């Protein structure tokens, strides 16, 4: 009898020990917050606080991966840039060459010699991820797809995407076309910061072309609170990729998942990252992490970070602080354009800053009246707005006005999610100022409500119909 009890006790102890071990393993797996990483060598991920640039999560974020259709984020960046400088308009016709028409699906299916508008190209890229439209716009803007790919790579370098190389505009397989999760996060932030008016296209749920309705491949839109874009991607070599922008109340992040085994598992990992790290994002910080325009080289990009007002320039990395890293000790040159390359971890957070080949970097364009986004002489913007709008300030510098708008849109949350930020140049005596405004309100009540929200956040604001 005693022996039987002893045996039962021993078995019970063994079972209890096994249960405890299993629970411990489950706890460890849950605490890692990146379960796909352990079983999937293709996986890479990152979460960036879009207000401060701090890296909230990273797994193989600087390892090379294939972008697949995330490539189209840069294609669209180039399109938005062309729209801003007036090289094209939304109704400009884009002709499909035989080369564009023969691209494999997914595609619009436009025949060689036919054309669509620039806006239709944009919609087709953000929803259906059309490969033929990508090639067509690349040939339209660059003369050839290969030249456009070189332009894309140069633009990537100017934004601080030091490990990204583009060979085509669509992301179809090319072993030389590589990127990293960190670089894709940088691009996502740049799209939001530099082109807030055009960025709204990424939230498009569906697009009708002819008799065909094309739904957005991004299944998180309208499902996960705060998600307002950006892009999905898949090839057999890359796995399932996704870049997500999330703005919820006073917090904002950009998250990247690359190399998912399935679309469903990729989406679940993204949901998990958002749930875990959005609450950890800062409620303060002005965003504006990435300077506009090309940099002459990466050293200039680093040197144009927001350096201390006094004291020597640090000459080496500071390992204990991921938020701001310097690796350039020469005298600080003037910032090239706007506020400066990357604040916090977006440049050289993990490795020393590489110097890209100078040949890949185009010369810095001189801002003239012909390429400015606003007219420097007249008292209105180049795109006059009608109806009710709100104004939150006037700045002597356009970049400062743009930064103010970006901060306010982040603070405004859903109230400003569909508003269109823009600047208006006007003369005040001998001084030129830039009004920072939002348009697109349905009436006075909507504009007044938006102002009330912003005033609670500490912004000056008033509604106007002119």
Secondary structure, 3 states (H helix, E strand, C coil): CHHHHHHHHHHHHHHHHHHHHHHHHHHHHHHHCCHHHHHCCCCEEEEEECCCCCEEEEECCCCCECCHHHHHHHHHHHHHHHHHCCCCCCCCEEECCHHHHCCCCCCCCCCCCCEEEHHHHHHHHHCCCCHHHHHHHHHHHHCCHHHHHHHHHHHHHHCCCCCCECCCCCCCCCCCCEECHHHHHHHHHHHHHHCHHHHHHHHCCEEEECCEEEECCCCCCCCCCCEEEEEEEEECCCEEEEEEEEEECCEEEEEEEEEECCHHHHHHHHHHHHHHHHHHCCCCCCCCCCCCCCCCCHHHHHHCCCCCCCCCCCCCCCCCCCCCCCCCCCCCCCCCCCCCCCCHHHCCCCCCCCCCCHHHCCCCCCCCCCCCCCCCCCCCCCCCCCCCEEEEEEECCHHHHHHHHHHHHHHHHHHHCCCEEEEEEEEECCEEEEEEEEECCCCHHHHHHHHHHHHHCCCCCEEECC
